[in-house]
Structures are given as C-alpha cells and as structure tokens.
Amino acid sequence: MAVSVEGLASTIKGRVVEPSGADYDESRALYNAMIDKRPAAIAYCTDETDVAAALRYGIEHGLRIAVRGGGHNGAGLGSVDDGLVIDLSAMNAIEVDAPAKMARVGGGALLKDLLWATHEQGLTVPVGIIGTTGVGGLTLGGGIGHLTRAFGLTIDNLAAATVVLADGSIVQTDSEREPDLFWAIRGGGGNFGIVTSFSFRCHPLTTVLAGPVLYDMDDTADLLAWYRDFLPAAPDELGGFFAFLSIPPAPPFPEELHLRKVCGVAWTQAGEEESEALREARSFGKPLLDGVAPVPLPGWNTAFDELYGPGDQWYWRGEFVREVPDEAIAVHAEYGPAMPTWKSTMHLYAIDGAASRVGNDEMAWSYRDAIWAPVFAGVDPDPGNAGALRDWVRGYSDAIRPYGMGGGYVNFHMDEPDRVRGMYGANYDRLARIKTQYDPDNVFNVNQNIAPAA
Ligand SMILES: Cc1cc2nc3c(=O)[nH]c(=O)nc-3n(C[C@H](O)[C@H](O)[C@H](O)COP(=O)(O)OP(=O)(O)OC[C@H]3O[C@@H](n4cnc5c(N)ncnc54)[C@H](O)[C@@H]3O)c2cc1C
C-alpha cells in the first residue's frame, strides 16, 4: 500500500515529487544504477527552514529519512524505500570571500560548483576527483583527492557548518560552538544532522601540473614497488594515485591504446613549475603514455566526469593500509589484470603528507596513520555484469585485507553493516556517545550507521 505524504507539499516551499508524479522515476534515480529505491516522496528543499520543516514532517508521520546531496553514494544512502528523501540539490549556492580565503557552500552543491567558483578567485578547496560528486556526502565522510598530500582531507579545511539537528533545530558549529558536533561531522558521515552549509578555508592555487603516466600491465610489480617507496618521501606538493584502469576509448588517448588494460599513476603537482620530484617520477621506467601537462585545476578535477556519468552499475569497497609489502604487490599484480570490465578500476590513494599531520583523535576520521586508501570499484553499464563486478571487488579486497588496518573509508562502501565499525575505527565509541547526545532516536539512520550508545 502506498505511504501517504498528504500535506507535505504545503509544508515546504520547494517541490515535492510523489510516486504518482510524471518525473518520479527520474527524480528517484541514483548515480549507482545497481541501487533501485522507491521513496514515498522526494522533497526538494530550498533552504534550512525547508529542511527543518520536511524533517519534522517525516518524523511526525513515522517516515524513514534519507538525505541526498550529490546522490553519488555507492550504497545509495541518499535514498530510502517508502521513506522521505530530503533532497538538497537546490541548495547549491557558493559564496567566496576572496580576501578572507573562505568559501561558504550550500549543502547540496557539487564538487564542480565549488571548484569553478573558487577558481575564479584564484583559490581552491581540496576535494574528490570527479566533479559531479556531492560536497555534502564527500565532506562528511572525509574527502580524499588529488590535493590530499598538499592540503589535507576536505574536512581538514572545514571551518564551520550550519546543521539541522534531529529535533528540527538549526545550529551553527565550529571548534567553539557545539564542538562535539563539529568533531563528529568531520568523518562521521551523515549520522549527526543535515548540513545545510559548509564554510571552507581556501588555498591559493589555480593551475596544476597533472595527468596520468601509464605503463604496460607487466610493469605492475616494478612500478608499485618503486611508487610505494618514492611517494611517501616526496614533498607534500606532489600527489599521485597508483591505478589499474583500461585506457578510455576516446580522445585524447591514442587509438592504438584504446581499451588496453594498464597500470599507472595519476600525478598532481600543486603548482605549475615542474619539481625535481615530479621530473624523477616521470622518468621512471618506460611509459606507454605520459599525459602530464599544466591544466586549470577544475579542468583536471572534472576530466573524467563524462566517462563516469550516472547510470552505470557500481560495486565498491575500500581499505586503509600503512604499507604495501611485496606480498601485497603480488596480490595487486594478480587482480589488476583481472578487472572484469573496462570501466572497473583500482585506485591506491596517498593520504599521507598534510593529512597525516592531524591527530587520530582531533576529529572523527581515525586513520591518520594510514599512508594509502585503496579503493576497488567494479563499474559497467550492463546490469548483467553486476555479479562479476561484485565478485572481483570482494575477492580483491578480501585478498588485500590481511595487509590492511582493519577498516576502510566510509565513502568507499556498499551497504555492508558488518564493516561499519571498522570504517570509524578507534573513534567509534566516542561517535556513538555523540550520536546519543544529538540523535538519540537514530532519526538519521540511512547512512553508514552509528547506533546511539546505550
Ligand atoms: C564517480 C565517483 C567518484 C568519487 N570520487 C571520490 C573521491 O575522489 N574522493 C572521495 O573522498 N570520495 C569519492 N567518491 C565517494 C563519495 O565521496 C561518496 O560516494 C559520497 O557519499 C558522495 O556524496 P554525495 O553527496 O554525492 O552522495 P549522497 O548519495 O547524496 O549522500 C551520501 C551520504 O551522505 C549523506 N549526506 C549527503 N549530503 C549531506 C548533507 N548535506 N548533510 C547530511 N548528510 C548528507 C547522505 O545522507 C548519505 O548518507 C566518489 C564517488 C563516485 C561515485
């Protein structure tokens, strides 16, 4: 029987889409087509009072609440069957205060909105590598990207936030106001409230020297052994993630390389002048292709948006690792060439440098002593390949687990409840206590959920 949402449309200023609406299917679609959820209603909120009103309506009517930022979550945690989706996509305004080097960002903005708005003022905030990802989900989970070694995680640059709490009240939080809440939202995901606005500290940077340097798959062991020793010793300004990928069948990649499975490193140097370290990196081995060039940062950060558009099947898992021993390299060399489809990939993100100079207990993110965050992503448009994507990701991540730290990044997971504790690591118990303080009834439970402490 359909769940009634009578009266919701007149409760908020924004649009409400119900199952009877002509655009319901379009509106409920998530980035990951492997997830198919049918909410009772989608409320397109226009401001924080709308968010608070929609939330109150949902609670009073016994609806489960989901919050949707960019809708990119692998597990589809921006939506919920038979519940209320509070959609923030209309709340995407960005205000940049250039003299103060600050950006105020709506809770539903996308990374590309933030990247271009700050770029126009000669500034940037370190975020993820695909422009269509939501600032909301990415930031609350942590935020890994091209500039993590140079400027830290996205949360390391968060100065303040406006949050709608589980009781519908609206609070400002920073290191002085509601400090426990501020601690918890920097890595604790969407467990503590709905963030309607983020204030970020910005860095002066417009152009980076960036691009992939790609090698034959047979070079995997040599490249990975060199990379694991080289990068942690390199200056913070140089970032680069090791990857397995298939060369996309499109320009600017040479046709003779299209769809060839390769290994490589996607380099990003914060600044235009080629450093000694980057020169040394580019001279390693015999690359098939060296695409490093000066590029406006938002251009590099959106370069793969088209390739990874919405509607593909995705299966994800992540780990944190401190070392990549030879035995782990052998595992990578086995699973990399076995990528099940050409869009499938493995990225080994470097999360040391600036990100490692924050203490494990300074905010919710508890893996500051990790050097790498591998992500295993099975991707393909064909639903018939879903099983193959899942099997490869699970097999690969299970085989790497013995070399890991017992957890993985909250934003790189499907819905696997037995993995949740590991995502928050040593900070789980403190997060559960703060959850009791701010959301004792677990209103915000459509996420990698932290149960309130008893
Ligand atoms: C193609 C692709 C590339 C990616 N690249 C990176 C990367 O480079 N680095 C990285 O760190 N991650 C990356 N991710 C992972 C990404 O961080 C997560 O998928 C994240 O959950 C996406 O956030 P979203 O707002 O788009 O998602 P949504 O599905 O809208 O939301 C995800 C979760 O966050 C909550 N949420 C979202 N916004 C808010 C808010 N304003 N207030 C409260 N809760 C909120 C939701 O309730 C949900 O639980 C990538 C994902 C994809 C699909």
The ligand as a MOL file (V3000), in Angstrom:
LIG
                    3D

  0  0  0     0  0            999 V3000
M  V30 BEGIN CTAB
M  V30 COUNTS 53 58 0 0 0
M  V30 BEGIN ATOM
M  V30 1 C 32.4020 8.5950 -9.5140 0
M  V30 2 C 32.7180 8.7800 -8.0560 0
M  V30 3 C 33.9440 9.3170 -7.6990 0
M  V30 4 C 34.2510 9.5060 -6.3470 0
M  V30 5 N 35.4530 10.0470 -6.0120 0
M  V30 6 C 35.7540 10.2850 -4.7150 0
M  V30 7 C 36.9730 10.9080 -4.3590 0
M  V30 8 O 37.7910 11.2650 -5.2100 0
M  V30 9 N 37.2030 11.1370 -3.0480 0
M  V30 10 C 36.3250 10.7830 -2.0740 0
M  V30 11 O 36.5980 11.0500 -0.9060 0
M  V30 12 N 35.1750 10.1600 -2.3880 0
M  V30 13 C 34.8650 9.9110 -3.6820 0
M  V30 14 N 33.7100 9.2870 -4.0090 0
M  V30 15 C 32.8570 8.7720 -2.9510 0
M  V30 16 C 31.9330 9.8470 -2.4610 0
M  V30 17 O 32.6030 10.6190 -1.5010 0
M  V30 18 C 30.6970 9.2010 -1.8130 0
M  V30 19 O 30.0080 8.4720 -2.7920 0
M  V30 20 C 29.7980 10.2420 -1.1490 0
M  V30 21 O 28.8810 9.5470 -0.3470 0
M  V30 22 C 29.0840 11.0700 -2.1720 0
M  V30 23 O 28.4080 12.1340 -1.5780 0
M  V30 24 P 27.0600 12.6620 -2.2590 0
M  V30 25 O 26.6130 13.8470 -1.5100 0
M  V30 26 O 27.2540 12.7760 -3.7320 0
M  V30 27 O 26.1330 11.3940 -2.0450 0
M  V30 28 P 24.6650 11.1440 -1.4700 0
M  V30 29 O 24.3220 9.7930 -2.0050 0
M  V30 30 O 23.7600 12.2570 -1.7880 0
M  V30 31 O 24.8940 11.1000 0.0830 0
M  V30 32 C 25.8010 10.2110 0.6840 0
M  V30 33 C 25.6170 10.1550 2.1800 0
M  V30 34 O 25.9130 11.4190 2.7480 0
M  V30 35 C 24.7560 11.9750 3.3750 0
M  V30 36 N 24.7040 13.4020 3.0230 0
M  V30 37 C 24.9430 13.9690 1.8290 0
M  V30 38 N 24.8670 15.3000 1.9190 0
M  V30 39 C 24.5710 15.5730 3.1990 0
M  V30 40 C 24.3730 16.7840 3.9420 0
M  V30 41 N 24.4920 17.9670 3.3610 0
M  V30 42 N 24.0660 16.6830 5.2630 0
M  V30 43 C 23.9520 15.4920 5.8690 0
M  V30 44 N 24.1410 14.3120 5.2200 0
M  V30 45 C 24.4460 14.3700 3.9090 0
M  V30 46 C 23.6040 11.1770 2.8480 0
M  V30 47 O 22.5670 11.1100 3.7530 0
M  V30 48 C 24.2110 9.8160 2.6120 0
M  V30 49 O 24.2530 9.0540 3.7980 0
M  V30 50 C 33.3400 9.1170 -5.3580 0
M  V30 51 C 32.1060 8.5730 -5.7210 0
M  V30 52 C 31.8050 8.3910 -7.0590 0
M  V30 53 C 30.5060 7.7610 -7.4340 0
M  V30 END ATOM
M  V30 BEGIN BOND
M  V30 1 1 1 2
M  V30 2 1 2 3
M  V30 3 2 2 52
M  V30 4 2 3 4
M  V30 5 1 4 5
M  V30 6 1 4 50
M  V30 7 2 5 6
M  V30 8 1 6 7
M  V30 9 1 6 13
M  V30 10 2 7 8
M  V30 11 1 7 9
M  V30 12 1 9 10
M  V30 13 2 10 11
M  V30 14 1 10 12
M  V30 15 2 12 13
M  V30 16 1 13 14
M  V30 17 1 14 15
M  V30 18 1 14 50
M  V30 19 1 15 16
M  V30 20 1 16 17
M  V30 21 1 16 18
M  V30 22 1 18 19
M  V30 23 1 18 20
M  V30 24 1 20 21
M  V30 25 1 20 22
M  V30 26 1 22 23
M  V30 27 1 23 24
M  V30 28 2 24 25
M  V30 29 1 24 26
M  V30 30 1 24 27
M  V30 31 1 27 28
M  V30 32 2 28 29
M  V30 33 1 28 30
M  V30 34 1 28 31
M  V30 35 1 31 32
M  V30 36 1 32 33
M  V30 37 1 33 34
M  V30 38 1 33 48
M  V30 39 1 34 35
M  V30 40 1 35 36
M  V30 41 1 35 46
M  V30 42 1 36 37
M  V30 43 1 36 45
M  V30 44 2 37 38
M  V30 45 1 38 39
M  V30 46 1 39 40
M  V30 47 2 39 45
M  V30 48 1 40 41
M  V30 49 2 40 42
M  V30 50 1 42 43
M  V30 51 2 43 44
M  V30 52 1 44 45
M  V30 53 1 46 47
M  V30 54 1 46 48
M  V30 55 1 48 49
M  V30 56 2 50 51
M  V30 57 1 51 52
M  V30 58 1 52 53
M  V30 END BOND
M  V30 END CTAB
M  END
